[in-house]
Amino acid sequence: MALIKNILMWLKKPNASIPLGFLLVIGIIFGVIGWIGFNGVLGMTNTMEFCTSCHEMQWPFEEYKKSIHYSNRTGIRATCSDCHVPKGDSLIGWFDKMTAKVMAAKDTYHHIMGTFDTKEKYESGRWKMANAVWTKMKERNSQECRNCHNFKAMDLQAQNRVAQRRHQEADKTGKSCIDCHTGIAHEKPVNPDEDSAK
């Protein structure tokens, strides 16, 4: 407390010049406080509560609650950010995460504009939204899936024969998880082109 009082008294002196070291220390303090605040807000935007706070998310959230990613025998639960936000464990990963957060700003825009404020509107745009997510996941070689699911760690003997064969083939050929597992956490939307062809 005395240090702050002395600093304030010193700053009140007429013609007091501020030493560069002092400005540097103040800059570092404010930088650290800003970084902690930034990461705190960023962490908050990765929570299930934040992701499902918009009413547009009530429909995919209800589907997700019926999936194996929400409730399973092991008690492991994947949250929205586990599948939709890259992990920032490296510098490149951090930039990937920041890019995903900036791109997610469009969701805020659509919320404000009421683009998907009814179930009917949501369903009408669902195929396009799903394909955008699938494309992003393919481009990243299903990295968000692979953060939890690793071919080398799978106990293939515990899987049925079809799953064993497909997982071994996918591992050998370098297939992405999303090549086979679309609609795993949310209902797979109907392709409007196929629907209109019937």
Secondary structure, 3 states (H helix, E strand, C coil): CHHHHHHHHHHHCCCCCCCHHHHHHHHHHHHHHHHHHHHHHHHHCCCHHHHCCCHHHHHHHHHHCCCCCCCCCCCCCCCHHHHHCCCCCCHHHHHHHHHHHHHCHHHHHHHHHCCCCCHHHHHHHHHHHHHHHHHHHHHCCCHHHHCCCCHHHCCHHHCCHHHHHHHHHHHHHCCCHHHCCCCCCCCCCCCHHHHHHC
